[in-house]
């Protein structure tokens, strides 16, 4: 999601339909699972280093900030406007 939202200006418009479909599907699965599938958790995953050799418990303040920004109902709805 991050890559889709922060693409280079020259790519704007090229992937709009693809992005819209991606977000629609993400919202659909998030709602179906009651939030168990939440594509907005990327920052939390990155902080923990999940899937890397440098996995570690993150700084509590950074983790709180990331958690506060995580919620598919906020993030994806905003992107669809």
C-alpha positions in Angstrom: 0.0 0.0 0.0 2.8 2.4 0.9 4.3 2.0 -2.5 1.0 2.6 -4.3 0.3 5.7 -2.2 3.8 7.2 -2.6 4.5 6.6 -6.2 6.5 8.9 -8.4 4.5 11.8 -9.9 5.0 10.6 -13.5 3.1 7.4 -12.6 0.0 9.2 -11.3 -2.9 8.1 -13.4 -1.2 5.0 -14.8 -2.4 2.8 -12.0 -5.5 4.5 -10.8 -7.8 1.6 -11.8 -5.4 -0.9 -10.5 -5.1 1.0 -7.2 -8.9 1.4 -6.9 -9.4 -2.3 -7.3 -6.6 -3.0 -4.8 -8.2 -0.8 -2.2 -11.7 -2.1 -2.8 -10.5 -5.7 -2.3 -8.5 -4.7 0.8 -11.5 -3.0 2.3 -13.7 -6.0 1.4 -11.4 -8.5 3.1 -10.8 -6.2 6.1 -14.6 -5.9 6.6 -15.1 -9.7 6.1 -12.6 -10.5 8.7 -13.7 -7.8 11.2 -10.3 -6.2 10.9 -8.2 -9.4 11.3 -6.9 -8.6 7.9 -5.7 -5.1 8.1 -3.4 -3.8 5.3 -2.5 -0.7 7.3 -0.2 -2.6 9.7 2.9 -2.1 7.6 4.5 0.4 9.9 4.0 -1.9 12.9 5.5 -4.8 11.0 8.5 -2.7 9.9 9.1 -1.4 13.5 9.2 -5.0 14.8 11.4 -6.1 12.0 9.1 -9.0 11.3 10.7 -11.3 8.7 14.1 -9.9 9.1 17.3 -10.9 10.9 17.0 -7.6 12.9 13.6 -8.3 14.5 13.3 -6.7 17.9 10.9 -5.1 20.3 10.4 -1.5 19.1 10.5 1.7 21.1 7.2 2.0 23.0 6.6 5.6 21.8 7.2 4.6 18.1 5.0 1.6 18.5 2.2 3.7 20.1 2.4 6.2 17.2 2.2 3.3 14.6 -0.7 1.7 16.4 -2.6 5.0 16.5 -2.2 5.3 12.7 -3.3 1.7 12.1 -7.0 1.1 11.3 -8.2 -0.1 7.9 -11.5 1.9 8.5 -9.6 5.2 8.7 -6.7 4.6 6.3 -8.4 2.9 3.3 -11.5 5.0 3.5 -9.4 8.1 3.3 -7.5 6.8 0.3 -10.8 6.1 -1.6 -12.0 9.7 -1.4 
